[in-house]
């Protein structure tokens, strides 16, 4: 019992860390962009309250890079060690990209003087912008991979293939898991399996009156997942009606996720463009590039502030009452139905 409790508390701690680090890079982006904005003396130089010295700018931007470095390495390690992600190849690629990004930001931010041999006060920020531009490029590649996977689920046939791959992976993990060693992990896997069964069965039942979809579903499920196919053979009008509502809800969530992911890719693209312009302006002083790059990064920073304000509020509100996912009454009622 104590062992199970220890596992649960450990996982809860990791989940909390994941949530905090999840919005930290975007919040530091907003802070770092503000530092960069004030360091340009865009406001009147008489208003010292709104201008930063070279030393303050150096410390602020270096701290920005270091925090992002830690977050990137953490994310990379979590992706590489995530045993429950059925897209292992993508997870490994994204993990390596994060670690390379974090290591590069951390190393060059600390060793600018050695790398360029410039004056101490100026050197520390010389590579900060180029390195962060590289980081935003890797970040853009990562979210583009996520967008690609999300786009693969827009059509039902592609969605079904993805879910069956995930189901096969989850079932394999359940067979490998030792209950005595990790009860909580096993419970999460079993819950995920039930969730997948619920989604697959209802989305298939929603197409029971379409002969072409019915043939496709039979061909896919009958030989590989007979247990799921048996749940799709016998059905009543009430089950079909309910399944269509569930199918519509799932499809809406997929569409919303895809639109949200497109917005993320768009903002990451803007961030990459802005940071690249600032990096170029660092080595080849050009006021227009500096102004445009700063303006673009400021727009992205404002978006991140607006996006994460609500997330921070919800996090602190719910941090003291974490709830584990439970089977819904709707799921239980669907699976409890006996065939006529």
TISEKOL-254120 format. One record per residue (C-alpha): x, z, y; residue in one letter. Coordinates in nm, 3 decimals, always signed. Each point is the difference from the previous one (the first is absolute). Example, Ala and Ser with C-alpha at 12.3 -4.5 7.8 and 13.67 -1.06 7.14 Angstrom:
+---------+---------+---------+---------+
|       x |       z |       y | residuo |
+---------+---------+---------+---------+
|  +1.230 |  +0.780 |  -0.450 |       A |
|  +0.137 |  -0.066 |  +0.344 |       S |
+---------+---------+---------+---------+
# end
This chain:
+---------+---------+---------+---------+
|       x |       z |       y | residuo |
+---------+---------+---------+---------+
|  +0.000 |  +0.000 |  +0.000 |       X |
|  +0.281 |  +0.092 |  +0.241 |       X |
|  +0.177 |  -0.325 |  -0.081 |       X |
|  -0.311 |  -0.203 |  +0.083 |       X |
|  -0.045 |  +0.190 |  +0.327 |       X |
|  +0.363 |  -0.067 |  +0.093 |       X |
|  -0.045 |  -0.371 |  -0.062 |       X |
|  -0.317 |  -0.006 |  +0.210 |       X |
|  +0.164 |  +0.180 |  +0.293 |       X |
|  +0.305 |  -0.225 |  -0.023 |       X |
|  -0.213 |  -0.314 |  +0.010 |       X |
|  -0.206 |  +0.139 |  +0.287 |       X |
|  +0.322 |  +0.061 |  +0.194 |       X |
|  +0.119 |  -0.357 |  -0.064 |       X |
|  -0.338 |  -0.138 |  +0.104 |       X |
|  +0.021 |  +0.199 |  +0.325 |       X |
|  +0.352 |  -0.130 |  +0.065 |       X |
|  -0.121 |  -0.355 |  -0.068 |       X |
|  -0.278 |  +0.040 |  +0.255 |       X |
|  +0.233 |  +0.140 |  +0.267 |       X |
|  +0.269 |  -0.263 |  -0.053 |       X |
|  -0.272 |  -0.265 |  -0.022 |       X |
|  -0.078 |  +0.017 |  +0.372 |       X |
|  +0.339 |  +0.132 |  +0.124 |       X |
|  +0.173 |  -0.342 |  +0.042 |       X |
|  -0.287 |  -0.136 |  +0.211 |       X |
|  -0.006 |  +0.312 |  +0.217 |       X |
|  +0.379 |  -0.010 |  +0.048 |       X |
|  -0.036 |  -0.371 |  +0.081 |       X |
|  -0.237 |  +0.092 |  +0.283 |       X |
|  +0.238 |  +0.274 |  +0.120 |       X |
|  +0.308 |  -0.220 |  -0.025 |       X |
|  -0.171 |  -0.283 |  +0.185 |       X |
|  -0.086 |  +0.243 |  +0.280 |       X |
|  +0.365 |  +0.107 |  +0.017 |       X |
|  +0.108 |  -0.363 |  +0.017 |       X |
|  -0.262 |  -0.071 |  +0.267 |       X |
|  +0.108 |  +0.289 |  +0.224 |       X |
|  +0.370 |  -0.079 |  -0.052 |       X |
|  -0.052 |  -0.344 |  +0.163 |       X |
|  -0.088 |  +0.169 |  +0.333 |       X |
|  -0.306 |  -0.220 |  +0.021 |       X |
|  -0.158 |  +0.269 |  +0.213 |       X |
|  +0.141 |  +0.081 |  +0.339 |       X |
|  +0.350 |  +0.150 |  -0.024 |       X |
|  -0.107 |  +0.260 |  +0.255 |       X |
|  -0.237 |  +0.144 |  -0.258 |       X |
|  +0.262 |  +0.164 |  -0.219 |       X |
|  -0.277 |  +0.154 |  -0.203 |       X |
|  -0.064 |  -0.344 |  -0.155 |       X |
|  +0.359 |  -0.113 |  -0.056 |       X |
|  +0.251 |  +0.096 |  -0.269 |       X |
|  +0.377 |  +0.022 |  +0.019 |       X |
|  +0.228 |  -0.195 |  -0.237 |       X |
|  +0.069 |  +0.317 |  -0.199 |       X |
|  -0.368 |  +0.087 |  -0.034 |       X |
|  -0.078 |  -0.357 |  -0.107 |       X |
|  +0.282 |  +0.004 |  -0.256 |       X |
|  -0.116 |  +0.327 |  -0.152 |       X |
|  -0.364 |  -0.106 |  -0.006 |       X |
|  +0.057 |  -0.343 |  -0.159 |       X |
|  +0.253 |  +0.136 |  -0.251 |       X |
|  -0.246 |  +0.274 |  -0.100 |       X |
|  -0.271 |  -0.267 |  -0.036 |       X |
|  +0.221 |  -0.202 |  -0.234 |       X |
|  +0.106 |  +0.304 |  -0.202 |       X |
|  -0.359 |  +0.114 |  -0.058 |       X |
|  -0.101 |  -0.351 |  -0.105 |       X |
|  +0.307 |  -0.013 |  -0.224 |       X |
|  -0.108 |  +0.315 |  -0.186 |       X |
|  -0.360 |  -0.125 |  -0.030 |       X |
|  +0.110 |  -0.341 |  -0.131 |       X |
|  +0.229 |  +0.151 |  -0.264 |       X |
|  -0.272 |  +0.245 |  -0.104 |       X |
|  -0.256 |  -0.280 |  -0.035 |       X |
|  +0.252 |  -0.208 |  -0.193 |       X |
|  +0.071 |  +0.277 |  -0.248 |       X |
|  -0.371 |  +0.071 |  -0.045 |       X |
|  -0.067 |  -0.367 |  -0.074 |       X |
|  +0.288 |  -0.022 |  -0.247 |       X |
|  -0.109 |  +0.315 |  -0.184 |       X |
|  -0.375 |  -0.070 |  +0.003 |       X |
|  -0.088 |  -0.028 |  -0.368 |       X |
|  -0.369 |  -0.064 |  +0.064 |       X |
|  +0.028 |  -0.324 |  +0.198 |       X |
|  -0.081 |  -0.288 |  -0.232 |       X |
|  +0.168 |  -0.248 |  +0.236 |       X |
|  +0.347 |  +0.120 |  -0.088 |       X |
|  +0.192 |  -0.308 |  +0.119 |       X |
|  -0.155 |  +0.012 |  +0.347 |       X |
|  +0.047 |  +0.377 |  +0.012 |       X |
|  +0.370 |  -0.033 |  -0.083 |       X |
|  +0.053 |  -0.276 |  +0.259 |       X |
|  -0.176 |  +0.204 |  +0.268 |       X |
|  +0.190 |  +0.314 |  -0.099 |       X |
|  +0.337 |  -0.175 |  +0.025 |       X |
|  -0.092 |  -0.154 |  +0.336 |       X |
|  -0.093 |  +0.344 |  +0.135 |       X |
|  +0.321 |  +0.160 |  -0.122 |       X |
|  +0.217 |  -0.280 |  +0.143 |       X |
|  -0.185 |  +0.030 |  +0.331 |       X |
|  +0.039 |  +0.378 |  +0.014 |       X |
|  +0.366 |  -0.002 |  -0.101 |       X |
|  +0.083 |  -0.273 |  +0.252 |       X |
|  -0.175 |  +0.177 |  +0.287 |       X |
|  +0.161 |  +0.332 |  -0.086 |       X |
|  +0.352 |  -0.140 |  -0.042 |       X |
|  +0.020 |  -0.225 |  +0.305 |       X |
|  -0.170 |  +0.249 |  +0.230 |       X |
|  +0.267 |  +0.259 |  -0.088 |       X |
|  +0.296 |  -0.239 |  +0.005 |       X |
|  -0.053 |  -0.228 |  +0.297 |       X |
|  +0.324 |  +0.109 |  +0.167 |       X |
|  +0.201 |  -0.084 |  -0.312 |       X |
|  -0.177 |  -0.332 |  -0.053 |       X |
|  +0.027 |  -0.135 |  +0.354 |       X |
|  +0.270 |  +0.213 |  +0.162 |       X |
|  -0.203 |  +0.037 |  +0.318 |       X |
|  -0.024 |  +0.289 |  +0.246 |       X |
|  -0.150 |  +0.310 |  -0.155 |       X |
|  -0.301 |  +0.024 |  +0.230 |       X |
|  -0.100 |  -0.364 |  -0.036 |       X |
|  +0.099 |  -0.074 |  -0.357 |       X |
|  -0.256 |  +0.218 |  -0.171 |       X |
|  -0.292 |  -0.213 |  +0.113 |       X |
|  +0.164 |  -0.342 |  -0.036 |       X |
|  -0.087 |  -0.044 |  -0.367 |       X |
|  -0.320 |  +0.204 |  +0.009 |       X |
|  -0.218 |  -0.292 |  +0.111 |       X |
|  +0.150 |  -0.263 |  -0.237 |       X |
|  -0.019 |  +0.239 |  -0.295 |       X |
|  -0.358 |  +0.089 |  +0.083 |       X |
|  -0.080 |  -0.372 |  +0.028 |       X |
|  +0.135 |  -0.037 |  -0.354 |       X |
|  -0.215 |  +0.296 |  -0.106 |       X |
|  -0.313 |  -0.158 |  +0.147 |       X |
|  +0.081 |  -0.323 |  -0.189 |       X |
|  +0.017 |  +0.194 |  -0.329 |       X |
|  -0.317 |  +0.184 |  +0.097 |       X |
|  -0.175 |  -0.332 |  +0.065 |       X |
|  +0.109 |  -0.127 |  -0.341 |       X |
|  -0.134 |  +0.315 |  -0.165 |       X |
|  -0.345 |  -0.021 |  +0.158 |       X |
|  -0.011 |  -0.373 |  -0.073 |       X |
|  +0.041 |  +0.082 |  -0.369 |       X |
|  -0.292 |  +0.242 |  +0.031 |       X |
|  -0.207 |  -0.268 |  +0.174 |       X |
|  +0.074 |  -0.246 |  -0.279 |       X |
|  -0.116 |  +0.247 |  -0.267 |       X |
|  -0.315 |  +0.079 |  +0.198 |       X |
|  -0.078 |  -0.372 |  +0.033 |       X |
|  +0.023 |  -0.031 |  -0.379 |       X |
|  -0.311 |  +0.218 |  -0.035 |       X |
|  -0.237 |  -0.184 |  +0.234 |       X |
|  -0.146 |  -0.218 |  -0.276 |       X |
|  -0.171 |  +0.173 |  -0.293 |       X |
|  +0.195 |  -0.182 |  -0.274 |       X |
|  +0.334 |  +0.092 |  +0.158 |       X |
|  -0.123 |  +0.354 |  +0.061 |       X |
|  -0.099 |  +0.036 |  -0.367 |       X |
|  +0.343 |  -0.117 |  -0.118 |       X |
|  +0.168 |  +0.250 |  +0.232 |       X |
|  -0.219 |  +0.289 |  -0.114 |       X |
|  +0.054 |  -0.079 |  -0.369 |       X |
|  +0.376 |  -0.008 |  +0.056 |       X |
|  -0.026 |  +0.336 |  +0.172 |       X |
|  -0.221 |  +0.136 |  -0.279 |       X |
|  +0.249 |  -0.109 |  -0.267 |       X |
|  +0.276 |  +0.169 |  +0.195 |       X |
|  -0.199 |  +0.324 |  +0.045 |       X |
|  -0.091 |  +0.012 |  -0.371 |       X |
|  +0.367 |  -0.040 |  -0.091 |       X |
|  +0.094 |  +0.282 |  +0.240 |       X |
|  -0.266 |  +0.226 |  -0.155 |       X |
|  +0.145 |  -0.063 |  -0.348 |       X |
|  +0.349 |  +0.084 |  +0.129 |       X |
|  -0.100 |  +0.315 |  +0.189 |       X |
|  +0.047 |  +0.336 |  -0.175 |       X |
|  -0.300 |  +0.226 |  +0.084 |       X |
|  +0.193 |  +0.324 |  -0.042 |       X |
|  +0.265 |  -0.107 |  +0.253 |       X |
|  -0.210 |  -0.154 |  +0.277 |       X |
|  -0.369 |  +0.083 |  -0.023 |       X |
|  -0.075 |  -0.092 |  +0.359 |       X |
|  +0.164 |  -0.342 |  -0.025 |       X |
|  -0.191 |  -0.076 |  -0.319 |       X |
|  -0.328 |  +0.104 |  +0.165 |       X |
|  +0.069 |  -0.238 |  +0.290 |       X |
|  +0.070 |  -0.287 |  -0.240 |       X |
|  -0.318 |  +0.066 |  -0.199 |       X |
|  -0.204 |  +0.015 |  +0.320 |       X |
|  +0.153 |  -0.331 |  +0.112 |       X |
|  -0.090 |  -0.157 |  -0.334 |       X |
|  -0.364 |  +0.114 |  +0.035 |       X |
|  -0.005 |  -0.137 |  +0.353 |       X |
|  +0.126 |  -0.339 |  -0.116 |       X |
|  -0.256 |  -0.009 |  -0.284 |       X |
|  -0.276 |  +0.078 |  +0.248 |       X |
|  +0.106 |  -0.276 |  +0.241 |       X |
|  +0.062 |  -0.266 |  -0.266 |       X |
|  -0.324 |  +0.061 |  -0.192 |       X |
|  -0.219 |  -0.001 |  +0.310 |       X |
|  +0.160 |  -0.306 |  +0.158 |       X |
|  -0.044 |  -0.184 |  -0.331 |       X |
|  -0.362 |  +0.116 |  -0.036 |       X |
|  -0.069 |  -0.123 |  +0.353 |       X |
|  +0.075 |  -0.352 |  -0.129 |       X |
|  -0.209 |  +0.025 |  -0.317 |       X |
|  -0.247 |  -0.259 |  +0.130 |       X |
|  +0.273 |  -0.256 |  +0.073 |       X |
|  +0.076 |  -0.192 |  -0.325 |       X |
|  +0.336 |  -0.135 |  +0.119 |       X |
|  +0.125 |  +0.342 |  +0.110 |       X |
|  -0.143 |  +0.147 |  -0.320 |       X |
|  +0.204 |  -0.240 |  -0.214 |       X |
|  +0.317 |  +0.079 |  +0.194 |       X |
|  -0.056 |  +0.376 |  -0.028 |       X |
|  -0.068 |  -0.028 |  -0.374 |       X |
|  +0.316 |  -0.202 |  -0.055 |       X |
|  +0.213 |  +0.249 |  +0.195 |       X |
|  -0.149 |  +0.326 |  -0.134 |       X |
|  -0.115 |  -0.072 |  -0.356 |       X |
|  +0.343 |  -0.034 |  -0.161 |       X |
|  +0.201 |  +0.238 |  +0.218 |       X |
|  -0.245 |  +0.271 |  +0.107 |       X |
|  -0.286 |  +0.011 |  -0.251 |       X |
|  -0.104 |  +0.345 |  +0.122 |       X |
|  -0.068 |  -0.139 |  +0.348 |       X |
|  -0.173 |  -0.309 |  -0.136 |       X |
|  -0.240 |  +0.215 |  -0.202 |       X |
|  -0.113 |  +0.168 |  +0.323 |       X |
|  -0.074 |  -0.345 |  +0.146 |       X |
|  -0.209 |  -0.132 |  -0.292 |       X |
|  -0.307 |  +0.222 |  +0.033 |       X |
|  -0.154 |  +0.053 |  +0.339 |       X |
|  -0.332 |  +0.054 |  +0.173 |       X |
|  -0.127 |  -0.139 |  +0.332 |       X |
|  +0.057 |  +0.341 |  +0.156 |       X |
|  +0.365 |  -0.001 |  -0.113 |       X |
|  +0.050 |  -0.351 |  +0.139 |       X |
|  -0.155 |  +0.098 |  +0.333 |       X |
|  +0.223 |  +0.307 |  +0.028 |       X |
|  +0.306 |  -0.196 |  -0.110 |       X |
|  -0.058 |  -0.260 |  +0.272 |       X |
|  -0.002 |  +0.274 |  +0.263 |       X |
|  +0.323 |  +0.146 |  -0.137 |       X |
|  +0.156 |  -0.347 |  -0.018 |       X |
|  -0.094 |  -0.068 |  +0.362 |       X |
|  +0.151 |  +0.332 |  +0.107 |       X |
|  +0.327 |  -0.066 |  -0.185 |       X |
|  +0.025 |  -0.353 |  +0.142 |       X |
|  -0.059 |  +0.133 |  +0.351 |       X |
|  +0.281 |  +0.252 |  -0.043 |       X |
|  +0.233 |  -0.275 |  -0.123 |       X |
|  -0.088 |  -0.218 |  +0.300 |       X |
|  +0.051 |  +0.293 |  +0.240 |       X |
|  +0.334 |  +0.082 |  -0.160 |       X |
|  +0.108 |  -0.363 |  +0.033 |       X |
|  -0.098 |  -0.013 |  +0.369 |       X |
|  +0.178 |  +0.330 |  +0.065 |       X |
|  +0.312 |  -0.129 |  -0.176 |       X |
|  -0.007 |  -0.320 |  +0.209 |       X |
|  -0.009 |  +0.215 |  +0.314 |       X |
|  +0.298 |  +0.201 |  -0.127 |       X |
|  +0.199 |  -0.318 |  -0.067 |       X |
|  -0.089 |  -0.129 |  +0.349 |       X |
|  +0.121 |  +0.320 |  +0.168 |       X |
|  +0.317 |  +0.008 |  -0.212 |       X |
|  +0.064 |  -0.362 |  +0.103 |       X |
|  -0.040 |  +0.094 |  +0.366 |       X |
|  +0.233 |  +0.295 |  -0.052 |       X |
|  +0.262 |  -0.223 |  -0.162 |       X |
|  -0.019 |  -0.252 |  +0.285 |       X |
|  +0.022 |  +0.274 |  +0.265 |       X |
|  +0.293 |  +0.175 |  -0.166 |       X |
|  +0.183 |  -0.329 |  -0.056 |       X |
|  -0.031 |  -0.085 |  +0.371 |       X |
|  +0.133 |  +0.346 |  +0.092 |       X |
|  +0.288 |  -0.043 |  -0.246 |       X |
|  +0.094 |  -0.336 |  +0.152 |       X |
|  -0.023 |  +0.149 |  +0.350 |       X |
|  +0.244 |  +0.273 |  -0.107 |       X |
|  +0.282 |  -0.250 |  -0.059 |       X |
|  -0.103 |  -0.272 |  +0.247 |       X |
|  -0.156 |  +0.172 |  +0.304 |       X |
|  -0.309 |  -0.195 |  +0.095 |       X |
|  -0.269 |  +0.174 |  +0.211 |       X |
|  -0.290 |  -0.220 |  -0.123 |       X |
|  +0.085 |  +0.074 |  -0.367 |       X |
|  +0.027 |  +0.370 |  +0.079 |       X |
|  -0.333 |  +0.007 |  +0.183 |       X |
|  -0.188 |  -0.204 |  -0.264 |       X |
|  +0.152 |  +0.198 |  -0.289 |       X |
|  -0.083 |  +0.332 |  +0.166 |       X |
|  -0.356 |  -0.115 |  +0.077 |       X |
|  -0.062 |  -0.111 |  -0.361 |       X |
|  +0.141 |  +0.323 |  -0.145 |       X |
|  -0.209 |  +0.203 |  +0.244 |       X |
|  -0.318 |  -0.178 |  -0.118 |       X |
|  +0.092 |  +0.079 |  -0.362 |       X |
|  +0.080 |  +0.361 |  +0.092 |       X |
|  -0.338 |  +0.046 |  +0.169 |       X |
|  -0.171 |  -0.140 |  -0.310 |       X |
|  +0.191 |  +0.244 |  -0.222 |       X |
|  -0.095 |  +0.292 |  +0.225 |       X |
|  -0.368 |  -0.095 |  -0.012 |       X |
|  +0.011 |  -0.059 |  -0.375 |       X |
|  +0.175 |  +0.326 |  -0.090 |       X |
|  -0.176 |  +0.236 |  +0.241 |       X |
|  -0.299 |  +0.016 |  -0.236 |       X |
|  +0.224 |  +0.022 |  -0.307 |       X |
|  +0.184 |  +0.301 |  +0.143 |       X |
|  -0.327 |  +0.176 |  +0.080 |       X |
|  -0.138 |  -0.060 |  -0.349 |       X |
|  +0.326 |  +0.106 |  -0.162 |       X |
|  +0.013 |  +0.339 |  +0.172 |       X |
|  -0.373 |  +0.046 |  -0.051 |       X |
|  +0.015 |  -0.063 |  -0.375 |       X |
|  +0.348 |  +0.134 |  -0.078 |       X |
|  -0.138 |  +0.337 |  -0.105 |       X |
|  -0.268 |  -0.140 |  -0.233 |       X |
|  +0.144 |  -0.271 |  -0.224 |       X |
|  -0.257 |  -0.125 |  -0.249 |       X |
|  +0.070 |  -0.172 |  -0.329 |       X |
|  -0.204 |  -0.309 |  -0.085 |       X |
|  -0.291 |  +0.070 |  -0.231 |       X |
|  -0.230 |  -0.233 |  -0.192 |       X |
|  -0.300 |  -0.083 |  +0.212 |       X |
|  -0.355 |  +0.049 |  -0.120 |       X |
|  -0.048 |  -0.375 |  +0.034 |       X |
|  +0.292 |  -0.072 |  -0.234 |       X |
|  -0.119 |  +0.253 |  -0.255 |       X |
|  -0.356 |  -0.136 |  +0.006 |       X |
|  +0.119 |  -0.358 |  -0.054 |       X |
|  +0.215 |  +0.087 |  -0.299 |       X |
|  -0.262 |  +0.235 |  -0.143 |       X |
|  -0.251 |  -0.283 |  -0.033 |       X |
|  -0.058 |  -0.095 |  -0.361 |       X |
|  -0.057 |  -0.366 |  -0.090 |       X |
|  -0.365 |  -0.076 |  -0.093 |       X |
+---------+---------+---------+---------+
# end
